């Protein structure tokens, strides 16, 4: 990510979070002259005990010096979660910088991760890397989603597949909600590896090819492990309900294990069992 792109990402994030806070909730009167929802810049500056000019420059993406203590104050003023606070730090301080890349490189799974996948008989599970490239899956996932083995690795990006494959777009009852969860995870990596040009290239391409992506990307939150209830309408099995848990795999490759657990007291597991037989 170039310096310009990093500053633009920071600016967009701060504006979005500021717009989500109602003035009354933090002790400011709503008034009658507010043109946009949420707090004004000067109100955020007051809450964070910084000058309005300095905060305005930060939100405008100017190249100014910031400190951890000031970022802590802004995080509190904007009521950021721990994941959002880390995202703000990454963009503002350029921490966790990595060498620029030109493409995602296939990551090999360890035998222990493969064993975990194989043991999850009726829980579809997918392993992705920091680029959301799918590097592993179990048999149940192939039945519920796609046979990823038939997709070349360079095309096996989870984010791209969610927008490009009609099977996945029609699978989730609330497709937008489903996608936003993965975009929230993707944004964590986007902020963590601010020097990796691959992310900007990927996002620019997605914006160009898939108009829906730009809207959902701008709406997406920052969340390392969203847990959500998902309802599918499978072409063969019909209604299926899963609890999705997304877990970080310890190590240097930023692998993530997403497990879809059939909701208890539903027919989901039995339907999956029949399909797989």
C-alpha positions in Angstrom: 0.0 0.0 0.0 1.5 3.4 -1.0 1.6 6.3 1.4 -1.3 7.9 -0.4 -3.4 4.8 -0.2 -2.6 4.4 3.5 -3.6 8.0 4.2 -6.8 7.6 2.2 -7.7 4.4 4.1 -7.1 6.2 7.4 -9.3 9.2 6.3 -12.1 7.0 5.2 -12.0 5.0 8.4 -12.1 8.0 10.7 -15.0 9.6 8.8 -17.0 6.4 9.0 -16.5 6.0 12.7 -17.2 9.6 13.5 -20.5 9.4 11.5 -21.7 6.5 13.7 -21.7 8.3 17.0 -24.7 10.4 17.9 -23.9 13.8 19.5 -26.4 13.2 22.4 -24.7 9.9 23.4 -21.5 11.8 24.3 -23.0 14.9 25.8 -23.3 17.3 22.8 -26.5 18.9 21.7 -27.8 17.8 18.3 -28.6 21.4 17.2 -30.3 22.3 14.0 -27.4 23.0 11.6 -25.8 19.5 11.3 -25.5 18.6 7.7 -24.1 15.1 8.2 -24.9 12.4 10.8 -22.6 11.8 13.8 -20.0 14.0 15.4 -18.3 17.0 13.9 -14.5 17.0 13.7 -14.2 19.7 16.4 -16.3 17.5 18.7 -14.0 14.5 18.2 -11.0 16.8 18.8 -12.6 18.1 22.1 -13.3 14.5 23.3 -9.7 13.5 22.5 -8.3 16.7 23.9 -6.4 17.6 20.7 -6.6 20.6 18.5 -9.3 20.7 15.9 -6.7 21.6 13.3 -4.6 18.6 14.1 -7.5 16.2 14.1 -8.7 17.7 10.8 -5.3 17.1 9.2 -5.3 13.6 10.5 -8.7 12.9 9.0 -7.8 14.5 5.8 -4.9 12.0 5.5 -2.1 14.6 5.8 1.4 13.3 6.6 1.6 14.5 10.2 3.3 13.0 13.2 1.2 11.0 15.7 1.9 9.4 19.0 0.4 6.3 20.7 -1.1 8.4 23.5 -3.0 10.6 21.1 -4.2 7.6 19.1 -5.4 6.1 22.4 -7.4 9.3 23.1 -8.9 9.3 19.5 -9.8 5.6 19.9 -11.7 6.4 23.1 -13.4 9.4 21.5 -14.6 7.3 18.6 -15.5 4.3 20.8 -13.3 1.9 18.8 -13.2 -1.8 19.5 -9.9 -3.5 20.1 -9.7 -4.7 16.5 -10.5 -1.2 15.2 -8.0 0.4 17.6 -5.3 -2.0 16.1 -6.4 -1.0 12.6 -6.0 2.7 13.5 -2.5 2.1 14.9 -1.5 0.1 11.8 -2.6 2.8 9.4 -1.4 5.8 11.5 2.0 4.5 12.7 2.7 2.2 9.7 3.5 -0.7 12.1 3.8 -4.3 11.0 5.2 -3.1 7.7 6.1 -5.8 5.3 8.0 -5.9 2.0 5.8 -5.1 -1.0 4.4 -8.1 -2.9 3.1 -8.5 -6.4 0.9 -11.6 -5.9 -0.3 -14.0 -3.2 1.9 -17.0 -2.7 0.4 -20.4 -2.0 0.9 -21.3 1.7 1.3 -25.0 2.6 -0.8 -26.3 5.5 0.8 -28.3 8.3 -0.1 -31.9 8.9 -1.8 -30.9 12.2 -4.2 -28.5 10.4 -5.0 -31.1 7.8 -5.8 -33.6 10.6 -8.1 -31.0 12.2 -9.9 -30.5 8.9 -10.4 -34.2 8.3 -11.7 -34.7 11.8 -14.6 -32.2 11.3 -16.8 -34.7 9.4 -20.0 -32.7 9.3 -18.7 -29.2 9.9 -17.7 -27.5 6.7 -14.3 -25.9 7.3 -12.1 -23.7 5.2 -8.5 -22.5 5.8 -7.4 -19.1 4.3 -4.3 -17.1 4.4 -3.7 -13.3 4.8 -4.8 -12.7 1.3 -8.0 -14.7 1.8 -6.7 -17.3 -0.6 -8.2 -20.7 0.2 -5.4 -23.1 1.0 -7.4 -25.9 2.6 -10.8 -27.3 3.1 -12.6 -30.5 4.2 -15.0 -32.8 2.4 -18.0 -31.2 4.0 -17.0 -27.8 2.6 -16.8 -29.1 -0.9 -20.4 -30.4 -0.6 -21.8 -27.2 0.9 -19.9 -24.6 -1.1 -17.8 -25.6 -4.1 -15.3 -28.2 -5.1 -12.3 -25.9 -4.7 -10.0 -28.6 -6.1 -11.4 -27.7 -9.6 -10.5 -24.0 -9.2 -6.9 -23.0 -9.9 -5.1 -21.6 -6.9 -4.7 -18.1 -8.4 -8.5 -18.0 -8.8 -9.2 -19.5 -5.4 -9.6 -16.2 -3.5 -12.5 -16.3 -1.0 -13.5 -12.7 -1.4 -13.4 -12.9 -5.2 -15.4 -16.1 -5.3 -18.1 -14.6 -3.1 -18.7 -12.0 -5.8 -18.0 -14.0 -8.9 -19.6 -17.5 -8.4 -23.4 -17.5 -8.7 -23.5 -20.7 -6.5 -22.1 -18.7 -3.6 -24.2 -15.6 -4.2 -27.4 -17.6 -4.1 -26.3 -19.8 -1.2 -26.7 -17.4 1.7 -30.1 -16.1 2.5 -28.6 -12.7 3.5 -25.6 -12.6 1.1 -24.6 -9.1 2.0 -24.4 -9.9 5.7 -22.4 -13.0 4.8 -19.9 -11.1 2.7 -19.5 -8.2 5.2 -18.2 -10.7 7.8 -15.4 -11.8 5.5 -14.7 -8.2 4.4 -14.3 -7.3 8.1 -11.5 -9.9 8.4 -10.0 -8.9 5.1 -9.8 -5.2 6.4 -7.8 -6.4 9.4 -5.1 -7.8 7.0 -5.3 -4.7 4.8 -4.4 -2.5 7.8 -1.8 -5.0 9.2 0.3 -5.2 6.0 0.2 -1.6 5.0 3.3 -1.9 2.8 2.0 -4.8 0.7 1.0 -3.5 -2.7 -1.0 -6.6 -3.4 -4.0 -5.3 -1.4 -4.4 -2.1 -3.3 -4.1 -3.9 -6.6 -6.7 -6.5 -5.5 -9.2 -3.9 -4.1 -8.8 -1.7 -7.3 -9.5 -4.7 -9.5 -12.5 -5.7 -7.4 -13.9 -2.2 -7.5 -13.6 -2.2 -11.3 -15.1 -5.7 -11.9 -17.7 -5.9 -9.2 -19.7 -2.7 -8.5 -21.2 -4.2 -5.3 -17.8 -4.7 -3.8 -17.1 -1.0 -3.5 -20.3 -0.4 -1.6 -19.8 -3.3 0.8 -16.1 -2.6 1.3 -16.9 1.0 2.4 -19.5 -0.4 4.8 -17.4 -3.2 6.2 -16.2 -3.1 9.8 -12.9 -4.4 11.3 -13.2 -7.7 13.1 -10.7 -10.4 13.5 -13.2 -13.1 14.4 -16.8 -12.4 13.8 -19.2 -15.1 15.0 -22.5 -15.2 13.1 -25.5 -17.4 12.5 -25.9 -18.1 8.8 -28.8 -19.5 6.9 -28.2 -21.2 3.6 -30.6 -22.2 0.9 -28.7 -25.1 -0.6 -29.6 -26.2 -4.2 -29.8 -29.8 -3.1 -30.3 -29.8 0.7 -32.6 -26.8 1.0 -32.5 -24.8 4.3 -29.3 -25.3 6.3 -28.3 -23.3 9.4 -24.7 -22.9 10.6 -22.9 -21.0 13.4 -19.7 -19.6 11.9 -16.6 -19.3 14.0 -13.4 -17.9 12.6 -10.2 -18.7 14.4 -6.6 -17.6 14.0 -4.1 -20.4 13.6 -0.9 -19.8 15.6 2.2 -19.4 13.4 3.9 -17.0 10.9 1.5 -17.5 8.0 -1.6 -15.8 9.2 -3.7 -18.8 8.5 -7.4 -18.7 9.5 -9.7 -21.6 10.1 -13.4 -20.9 9.5 -15.7 -23.6 10.9 -19.4 -23.9 10.1 -21.1 -25.8 12.9 -24.6 -27.1 12.2 -27.1 -25.4 14.5 -28.4 -27.8 17.1 -32.0 -29.0 16.9 -32.1 -28.4 13.2 -32.0 -30.9 10.3 -28.8 -29.4 9.0 -26.3 -32.1 10.1 -28.6 -34.9 8.9 -29.0 -33.2 5.5 -25.3 -32.8 5.2 -24.8 -36.4 6.2 -27.2 -37.6 3.5 -25.6 -35.4 0.9 -22.1 -36.7 1.7 -23.2 -40.4 1.5 
